[in-house]
Amino acid sequence: MIKRALISVSDKRGVVEFAKKLAGMGVEIISTGGTSKVLTENGIKVIPISDITDFPECLDGRVKTLHPAVHGGILAMRDNENHRRQLEELNITPIDLVAINLYPFKETISKENVTLEEAIENIDIGGPTMLRSAAKNHKDVAVVCNPDDYTSIIEELEKNEEVSYDTKYRLALKVFEHTAHYDALIANYLRKQINGEMPEVLTMTYEKVQDLRYGENPHQKAVFYKEMGENKGSLVEAKKLHGKELSFNNINDTNGALELLKEYTEPTVVAVKHTNACGVGTGYDIYDAYLKAYKCDPVSIFGGIIAANRTIDKRTAKEINKIFVEIVIAPAFEEEALEILKSKKNIRILELPHITQKQSVDAIDMKKVNGGLLIQEIDHKLYGEEELKVVTERIPTKKEMEDLTFAWKIVKHIKSNGIVLAKDGQTIGIGPGQVNRIWAVENAMKQSNVSVKGSVMASDAFFPFSDCVEAAAKKGITAIIQPGGSIRDQESIDMANKYGIAMVFTGMRHFKH
């Protein structure tokens, strides 16, 4: 039986109705501060916490529930004779239900220009302590930290006059997940204030966005979670305007398209299939950019992802609608363009206003391995201007250098070993994910729909042999960009000089495994 409940909440959704139901069952309500005021104003009899502790709230409300009269009432084991005797001796009444949610730390740090002092004042102390006390003693105490659980508790009380052990166990588990999440938010926020190194013990926290239909394959369960804090420009902030929910593969592929798209400021379209770019184009407008991306590989773009960094207009929408694509994501859509795209039932249309906003340089990349986790800084660099070095007799023309830069941005984001051929702000051929580099070069050339003569080539890592340069020369490629750093660099340089190819070293590798 629940005879006494302690209710103290920041999120007051449903709390009045919950307390009224409890009071109607004869449950005494203890409350504090703002919650006490709200309940009293709604005609619910409340016992102030100071009447329980016989001690006033102090230090601007920092201390009010940290008292044996509160925690003794929560932690006492009802089937322990010694505990029962001590409660009687100390005149402590058991507390059978604890309903608490915490100071809004997440909401506070999400505000613009929040100060460290504001954040610290929104670190709850008494709330987590009472929640953990109640969760530890869940055999005897029902504990609720989420207003969504009020209804199920009331239903059980009305039906059985008690909360079942299974329900109390489930609610206790929620509490420990909630307080762990809360503490991880605080620790991560404080670490960011000092640009701290990677911690010895890593605790991370994410919130569920949605359950997915399945993972990479139908037999795998999957869930989509989001990071706390600033997420502008990320997929979790996108608004779905049309189509069914995104799948695991949709999310993964679209994220890859977005990360590549963010490398460009000019009108750009990125087409992605299975996380690799299959076409990228920049142009004087988004229509021109789309045509370039499409023409790179009209076969692979079918069923792919299209990401654009400008508003999709009517003319571009008509072109997109000529084929089947899974997703179109852009900062905005003209009304007519939206209606054209919506005419296809199975397309997903996503709007992401801050689509060009990059991740902060202190963001991390994670890869789960069996029994552990690999953490690294994101690959936020392209190359330093001072690191670029022309190593051949012929210097790239201004036009070649523009194409080399365009291609280098793409090869950074495709699977290694990776090769990109480009010309006039358009990918001509892409060879991703090969086990040796010459295969990547050959594949990039083979899958091209046009002659690669006069194009440039980018390689995500150095050439181990000169065969890649020779293969490029035989197809008429005029300039190459690569990191350099092989013990056989000179052989590649000599081969480039033999055929009059300009070659630039970046001094920076971009493996993506």
Secondary structure, 3 states (H helix, E strand, C coil): CCCEEEEEECCCCCHHHHHHHHHHCCCEEEECHHHHHHHHHCCCCCEEHHHHHCCCCECCCCECCCCHHHHHHHHCCCCCHHHHHHHHHHCCCCCCEEEEECCCHHHHHCCCCCCHHHHHHCCCCHHHHHHHHHHHCCCCCEEECCHHHHHHHHHHHHHHCCCCHHHHHHHHHHHHHHHHHHHHHHHHHHHHHCCCCCCCCCCCCEEEEEEECCCCCCCCCEEEEEECCCCCCCHHHCEEEECCCCCHHHHHHHHHHHHHHCCCCCCEEEEEECCEEEEEEECCCHHHHHHHHHHHCCCCCCCCEEEECCCECHHHHHHHCCCCCCEEEECCECHHHHHHHHCCCCCEEEECCCCCCCCCCCCEEEEEECCEEEEEECCCCCCCHHHCEECCCCCCCHHHHHHHHHHHHHHCCCCCCCEEEECCCEEEEEECCCCCHHHHHHHHHHCCCCCCCCCEEEECCCCCCCHHHHHHHHCCCCEEEECCCCCCHHHHHHHHHHHCCEEEECCCCCCCC
